[in-house]
């Protein structure tokens, strides 16, 4: 019988082949893990850049110019700047965002697409994949943010002014007018002033864009007259008295307020605590000022504590209430952004400005269609 040489039957050396094969598989898996891991990091970083761009665009709509969606407008420019900033790089390189990558699916929404791709000349280079013919890959992301109408506010100041109306007695409307809709017996006047609330079409009140930069001088209300320049102190729920009132002006009371909430008037003379609270507030950001050329607040603090939310009360509800003896005459129908410029004696001088708000769930209700504050949120 024919015998094979010993070398053909010898199994020595098989271990070396198995180790080599295993090592090749191990290296292949390692290379795959390194590149796939890098792709996952790049994808996450791309989404972060897209999110930042969309949020910046929505903020610009709300605070700079809600009507300008042009290629050179603040919404597009801010979106591109935020997405392509060095802080939002993808694998240590800048993403590409062109003007056409910023779009507006609705009036309140901003969508941003970011890319690192061959088409844009900036793909993500692979480490080990070139061994299998993959030198680079395309990475991108899309995000959408919304400057939504807010349905709640916090850090609200403990004084309120009437919302704007259509002046019929002595037109046009001006800060020296008074709201008159009823006679002293509670009966409607023949030619009453008209107020339409923020939850209805044809709203007559203050608007964040139209009235931005308007200077208003506010002084303590006298009697029961309703005038644009008169403010009425009110007690924030859970606090009351002069000391709390002053603190609530100079600081942030985090009580959550909604639309339609009733405000209880603060009894007593609050002129002194108002002035003291304003002094405290201005001292928190003393260098802030209103730039009349740019029509905006200039400050080193973002946001400045001197940009405050002032509740606007329903003048019809108040006027009818004082004739009918209701205890709660002040009803919050909107919240106006107001930059505190200075105190002139006992008069508060400031400028109307856009302001951020909140979206409250769990029964918060829909936001009024004409809500002054806006909440900036990511929607996709």
Secondary structure, DSSP 8 states (H G I E B T S, - for coil): -----HHHH--TTHHHHHHHHHHHHHHHHHHHHHHHHHHHHHHHHHHHHHHHHHHHHHHHHHHT-TT--STTSHHHHHHHHHHTSGGG-BTTB--B--GGGEE-SSTTEEEEEEEE-TTTT--EE-SSGGGGT--EE-EEEEEEEEEEE-SEE-SEEEEEEE---B--SSSS--TT-B---B-TTS-B-TT--B---TTSTT--S--TTTTTT-EEEEEE--TT--BTTEEEEEE-TT--SHHHHHHHHHS-----EETT-EEEE--S--HHHHHHHHHHHHHHTTT-EEETTTTEEE-SSSS-TTEEEEEEE-HHHHHHHHHHT-S--EEEEEEEEEEEEEEETTEEEEEE---B-B---SS-----TT-SSEEEEE--
